[in-house]
Amino acid sequence: MASTTTRTAVDHFNLEIVDSVARISLARPERKNPLTFDSYGELRDWFRDLHYADDVGAVVLLPNKGNFSSGGDVHDIIGPLTRMSTKELLAFTRMTGDVVKAMVNCGKPVIAAVDGVCAGAGAILAMAADLRVGTPQARVAFLFNRVGLAGCDMGACALLPRIIGQGRAAELLYLGRSMTADEGLVWGFFNRVVEPADLDATAMELASKVVAGPNFANMMTKTMLAQEWSMSIEQAIEAEAQAQAICMQTKDFTRAYEAFVAKERPVFEGD
């Protein structure tokens, strides 16, 4: 498929492209940026399309006016769900799970910048990112059991233990309590914790370093990180051998070699 540019005309979340970094935040800060049926669907489709776009090398998920996201909107989502049939409910849960799958398979590193409330599906979005930066005020809660649901939502039982460990994930999913920023940093959920005034700049600094690297190789790294959990060691080593052999055919690999010989810093172009 021919390369494309990133779709910037969106209706149900905020989006801007800055220096090859897509900056996303959810809307309606007066309600702590909840997710709706429309924003779920648009995020899913946008991340799916991103896989084929060359003008973005990384994504930053940002808070909006002090909060990341309160999760599924109580009035726009939770209420209607109580009146749906099993078939309709399964269509909804599959659609929300597709958001995470699209993020994992988008081919671009995703950085979540978390401040304030980060709950329910909002916590899932942060979990599905590759890197996470938080503030001391960040409160991450996988609170599904507090609304009568299982903690196994949108891949939480698969992904969260990989990030913070099985026992810690079980505690959060069984109790539905908030994980503090200090816990998130010590447990490995957050890569770093900074003051709110520094959150945006820190996330963008990470994203800028990512996009300055070899974007094709970054895509391959993200792909292998997602796929190798289900592989044996032998399968993983073979998969990495094939992936690295492909990367060795890129112009960026040659650029890096030529820059090293010339004692210069390589300038990667993503091909």
Secondary structure, 3 states (H helix, E strand, C coil): CCCECCCCCCCCEEEEEECCEEEEEECCHHHCCCECHHHHHHHHHHHHHHCCECCCCEEEEECECCECECCECHHHHHHHHCCCCHHHHHHHHHHHHHHHHHHHCCCCCEEEEECCEEECHHHHHHHHCCEEEECCCCEEECCHHHHCCCCCCCCHHHHHHHHHCHHHHHHHHHHCCEECHHHHHHHCCCCEECCHHHHHHHHHHHHHHHHCCCHHHHHHHHHHHHHHHHCCHHHHHHHHHHHHHHHCCCHHHHHHHHHHHCCCCCCCCCC
